[in-house]
Amino acid sequence: MKTDILIVGSGCSGLYAALHLPADKQITIITKADLESSDSFLAQGGICMLRDERDYDNYYRDTMKAGHYENNPESVDIMIRESQRVIADLISYGVDFEREADGSLAFTKEGAHSEKRILFHEDITGREITSKLLERVRERPNVTLLEYTTMVDLIEEKNVCYGAVLRMQDDSLETIEAKFTILACGGIGGLYRHSTNFRHLTGDALAISIRHGIKLENVNYVQIHPTTFYTENEEERSFLISESVRGEGALLLNKNMERFVDELQPRDVVTKAILAQMEKDGTDHVWEDLRPIPKDELHSHFPNIVAYCREHGYDPETECIPVVPAQHYFMGGVKVNSDSATSMKQLYAIGETACNGVHGKNRLASNSLLESLVFAGRATTDVILHYASVKENPELFKKVRLEKYQDREAFGKENSDLVLKAISQAEWIMEEEAILNSEGSME
Ligand SMILES: Cc1cc2nc3c(=O)[nH]c(=O)nc-3n(C[C@H](O)[C@H](O)[C@H](O)COP(=O)(O)OP(=O)(O)OC[C@H]3O[C@@H](n4cnc5c(N)ncnc54)[C@H](O)[C@@H]3O)c2cc1C
């Protein structure tokens, strides 16, 4: 197969990139599962936007503070500055955000935000955004969408990417030549037993990057979401109880139904407090009380959360629901610059797969959809800028040995092991550095 630009992943970042590439280029988007099975469809809470200049400093500070000031300041600035343009784009694609009675955009708040600056659509903002992006992409004759098609390797020589090896829906293996490849493969939740992510998101782009010496960054920065619905059943995917419910007044309670934490602190702080409380109480979960949220608000803003809880035996209108932390988001990833270019030529990474440092050590709620879109747009600008100087290497494709990818199970296991090992090694190095620093400071 041959294409101009290969986009690996059909979440919000991959789709937005496709919409920003020129109509005269052939674009191929592949996805490991069906088109609706991406985390982008699961996003509940919303998407941030700089409301006006007066909020710039606060928004910047909230993002940096949540990220423990390890964020890349340039990336944070870019994300905030470009937010209004991206939201205008989404509205032009037909995305329907909640409005006030006067027709202006309605904003909500989540943990660690000092102001209301989050746009939402009920509690299914990700579905609203991503389904509209998908609708627009489907209208583009220059875009081919391939479901159940998995990237198993990149084809590169001397640090230049020329395309990929794909496992097709019928399990056959094929190569695809591409002038540019954009990795938009999402997170790593599938590597964890308890995660809010789709199970097929297993950090494939990271494993492949490790094999090819493509630079990674902050791979041990894994975010645990403080509140997912607790069930004794071994669930496939943990159901998220969005942070917005705490933004709107929900409380966290221990086994004696007492508050034990300021619910609006950053995610990692709230997660630590919950885990400590569970240990102290000897319980498998804590309680979340949604009753402080006015009934109208509960039903209009969070209809899916209410429905899910009821289906699972709890009525949040009249009783507390059990919640527990679970793996949720990956702040680290394939290292990219502010144009989403990786350390390999003709290869870009966007969305949760990429690390441009915007989130630092911990992501501020509702910054992820925005960051994914802003930096997807920037990748496409850079692709266009470098299009004329692209290198091709058809000879290389004749040398690719597809048999080595035949054993799907073994290959998948090897990939998972590679990523988990990289995460634990980075964790170990960070702990060693902390010990050395504390020894140094004692001298
Ligand atoms: C439950 C939940 C709630 C969330 N709520 C919010 C929120 O309110 N606000 C917010 O900003 N963020 C939220 N997030 C985070 C946000 O949804 C994600 O970070 C964002 O959607 C990631 O988009 P993406 O395009 O990078 O990846 P995804 O949307 O995850 O898409 C990844 C794509 O890559 C494909 N893929 C993966 N590996 C391969 C491969 N080897 N070959 C081919 N295709 C592959 C997948 O099939 C999929 O199509 C939430 C996440 C979850 C899980």
Ligand as a Chemical Component Dictionary entry (heavy atoms), coordinates in Angstrom:
data_LIG
# 
_chem_comp.id                   LIG 
_chem_comp.type                 NON-POLYMER 
_chem_comp.pdbx_formal_charge   0 
_chem_comp.three_letter_code    LIG 
# 
loop_
_chem_comp_atom.comp_id 
_chem_comp_atom.atom_id 
_chem_comp_atom.alt_atom_id 
_chem_comp_atom.type_symbol 
_chem_comp_atom.charge 
_chem_comp_atom.model_Cartn_x 
_chem_comp_atom.model_Cartn_y 
_chem_comp_atom.model_Cartn_z 
_chem_comp_atom.pdbx_ordinal 
LIG C1  C1  C 0 -12.931 7.747  30.739 1  
LIG C2  C2  C 0 -12.113 8.900  30.276 2  
LIG C3  C3  C 0 -12.554 10.197 30.477 3  
LIG C4  C4  C 0 -11.794 11.283 30.031 4  
LIG N1  N1  N 0 -12.278 12.548 30.206 5  
LIG C5  C5  C 0 -11.579 13.598 29.697 6  
LIG C6  C6  C 0 -12.114 14.908 29.753 7  
LIG O1  O1  O 0 -13.199 15.130 30.249 8  
LIG N2  N2  N 0 -11.365 15.912 29.219 9  
LIG C7  C7  C 0 -10.142 15.724 28.645 10 
LIG O2  O2  O 0 -9.517  16.687 28.198 11 
LIG N3  N3  N 0 -9.630  14.470 28.565 12 
LIG C8  C8  C 0 -10.316 13.410 29.062 13 
LIG N4  N4  N 0 -9.813  12.157 28.961 14 
LIG C9  C9  C 0 -8.535  11.951 28.262 15 
LIG C10 C10 C 0 -8.751  12.059 26.754 16 
LIG O3  O3  O 0 -9.976  11.447 26.399 17 
LIG C11 C11 C 0 -7.629  11.366 25.993 18 
LIG O4  O4  O 0 -6.388  11.714 26.503 19 
LIG C12 C12 C 0 -7.686  11.788 24.527 20 
LIG O5  O5  O 0 -8.971  11.539 24.007 21 
LIG C13 C13 C 0 -6.631  11.033 23.750 22 
LIG O6  O6  O 0 -6.891  11.196 22.375 23 
LIG P1  P1  P 0 -5.921  10.505 21.342 24 
LIG O7  O7  O 0 -6.351  10.940 20.002 25 
LIG O8  O8  O 0 -4.528  10.759 21.753 26 
LIG O9  O9  O 0 -6.135  8.937  21.576 27 
LIG P2  P2  P 0 -7.413  7.994  21.619 28 
LIG O10 O10 O 0 -8.672  8.735  21.531 29 
LIG O11 O11 O 0 -7.245  7.075  22.758 30 
LIG O12 O12 O 0 -7.250  7.155  20.282 31 
LIG C14 C14 C 0 -6.195  6.262  20.114 32 
LIG C15 C15 C 0 -6.357  5.604  18.766 33 
LIG O13 O13 O 0 -5.167  4.899  18.447 34 
LIG C16 C16 C 0 -5.516  3.621  17.923 35 
LIG N5  N5  N 0 -4.349  2.739  18.086 36 
LIG C17 C17 C 0 -3.629  2.462  19.201 37 
LIG N6  N6  N 0 -2.609  1.647  18.912 38 
LIG C18 C18 C 0 -2.683  1.391  17.579 39 
LIG C19 C19 C 0 -1.914  0.614  16.683 40 
LIG N7  N7  N 0 -0.844  -0.093 17.079 41 
LIG N8  N8  N 0 -2.292  0.567  15.375 42 
LIG C20 C20 C 0 -3.400  1.248  14.939 43 
LIG N9  N9  N 0 -4.149  2.018  15.754 44 
LIG C21 C21 C 0 -3.795  2.085  17.047 45 
LIG C22 C22 C 0 -6.753  3.235  18.711 46 
LIG O14 O14 O 0 -7.454  2.185  18.094 47 
LIG C23 C23 C 0 -7.480  4.571  18.699 48 
LIG O15 O15 O 0 -8.154  4.747  17.475 49 
LIG C24 C24 C 0 -10.556 11.054 29.409 50 
LIG C25 C25 C 0 -10.110 9.745  29.209 51 
LIG C26 C26 C 0 -10.872 8.676  29.634 52 
LIG C27 C27 C 0 -10.367 7.294  29.414 53 
# 
loop_
_chem_comp_bond.comp_id 
_chem_comp_bond.atom_id_1 
_chem_comp_bond.atom_id_2 
_chem_comp_bond.value_order 
_chem_comp_bond.pdbx_ordinal 
LIG C1  C2  SING 1  
LIG C2  C3  SING 2  
LIG C2  C26 DOUB 3  
LIG C3  C4  DOUB 4  
LIG C4  N1  SING 5  
LIG C4  C24 SING 6  
LIG N1  C5  DOUB 7  
LIG C5  C6  SING 8  
LIG C5  C8  SING 9  
LIG C6  O1  DOUB 10 
LIG C6  N2  SING 11 
LIG N2  C7  SING 12 
LIG C7  O2  DOUB 13 
LIG C7  N3  SING 14 
LIG N3  C8  DOUB 15 
LIG C8  N4  SING 16 
LIG N4  C9  SING 17 
LIG N4  C24 SING 18 
LIG C9  C10 SING 19 
LIG C10 O3  SING 20 
LIG C10 C11 SING 21 
LIG C11 O4  SING 22 
LIG C11 C12 SING 23 
LIG C12 O5  SING 24 
LIG C12 C13 SING 25 
LIG C13 O6  SING 26 
LIG O6  P1  SING 27 
LIG P1  O7  DOUB 28 
LIG P1  O8  SING 29 
LIG P1  O9  SING 30 
LIG O9  P2  SING 31 
LIG P2  O10 DOUB 32 
LIG P2  O11 SING 33 
LIG P2  O12 SING 34 
LIG O12 C14 SING 35 
LIG C14 C15 SING 36 
LIG C15 O13 SING 37 
LIG C15 C23 SING 38 
LIG O13 C16 SING 39 
LIG C16 N5  SING 40 
LIG C16 C22 SING 41 
LIG N5  C17 SING 42 
LIG N5  C21 SING 43 
LIG C17 N6  DOUB 44 
LIG N6  C18 SING 45 
LIG C18 C19 SING 46 
LIG C18 C21 DOUB 47 
LIG C19 N7  SING 48 
LIG C19 N8  DOUB 49 
LIG N8  C20 SING 50 
LIG C20 N9  DOUB 51 
LIG N9  C21 SING 52 
LIG C22 O14 SING 53 
LIG C22 C23 SING 54 
LIG C23 O15 SING 55 
LIG C24 C25 DOUB 56 
LIG C25 C26 SING 57 
LIG C26 C27 SING 58 
# 
